[in-house]
């Protein structure tokens, strides 16, 4: 049974807890004043949280021991309750499953490469875009994440990467659960916190942050106006409206031409190359004529194509294109002058690859497969 396209967030079950990542410096100072603490502690807290990736006030030794519990309750409630962590690729790919304050579940993935450590983070619990080949989309939308829940995934990913010896977190991709631009207000705040220098934020380069979208045209324009040179990735998956209407239901609102026009305007404003994400689906969107049409649409633009071998999901009727078909698709795009690569399919064994998030999340409370370990209170595997 297909899932309906959903652009309106379901009503939250209860209010989210207050967290320092939802407040500016003045807001943190005000809360500290309410509990009888000096204002200067706000910078201490933000230095520890954003700069040292410490999310537990009891571990902040620069705070008075007698005040740590009250400060933690007021500004550092645990947002992501660890369920388990899976790893594969020799420990270089790690997927964490988190339970949120209201019981919703989200996943985030860390991938270590020779030249970078990337965290793939979620912007929503579930997804309302209803793409039929994506496990997350077929699960439907639970709710938007708060700014702090988004940022806390990054902080936890940085800590996990350090604890596991993977290196320092350097890149963020908003390619986890959810459509980032459907949660625009919180995404915008999170982007600023991720890219502001410590202690006002995590201090990552905006040029190392990628925001993926299925093509919410009005919000692509808002992102361009925000003044952050993050990379835009458009999940296109078909060059023609007839097929894209089926594969990416939002296309019934904004057609291929409108989405690409918004992407080219984004590239013009930010001077950043746009990524086109294209899942290769056997006998569905991998025909040579579709490669030629895609090349024609993209030729001469500031663009790069990421072809994604479709990753398996339970019960899906979709399958990945054969390698010879994939190679011919690549050849035709490159012949048209379009920069093209095939994405490394990291994390398949732990359902952590593109399109697989939420494929096993419903079983997150049950024992995991080989390599899965329960998470301890620090977020590290015990």
BELLIN-V626885 format. One line per field, one symbol per residue. burial: I if it has 24 or more other ideal C-beta (glycine too) atoms within 12 Angstrom, else O. A space follows every 50 residues. Layout:
burial->???
This chain:
burial->OOOOIIIOIOOOOOOIIIIIIIIOIOOIIOIIOOIOIOOOIIIIIIIIII IIIIIIIOOIOOIOOOIIOOIIOIIIIIIIIIIIIIIIIOOIIIIIIIII IIOIIIIIIIIIOOOOIIIIIIIIIIIIIIIIIIIIIIIIIIIIIIIIII IIIIIIIIIIIOIIOIIIIIIIIIIIIIIIIIIIOIIIIIIIIIIIOOII IIIIOIOIIIIIIIIIIOIIIIIIOIOIIIIIIIIIIIIIIOIIOOIIII IOOIIIOIIIOIIIIIIOIIOIIIIIIIIIIIOIIIOOOIIOIIIOIIOO IIIIIIIIIIIIIOOIOIOIIOOOIIOIIIOIIOOIOIOIOIIOIIIIII IIIIIIIIIIIOOIOOOIOOOIIOIOOOIIIO
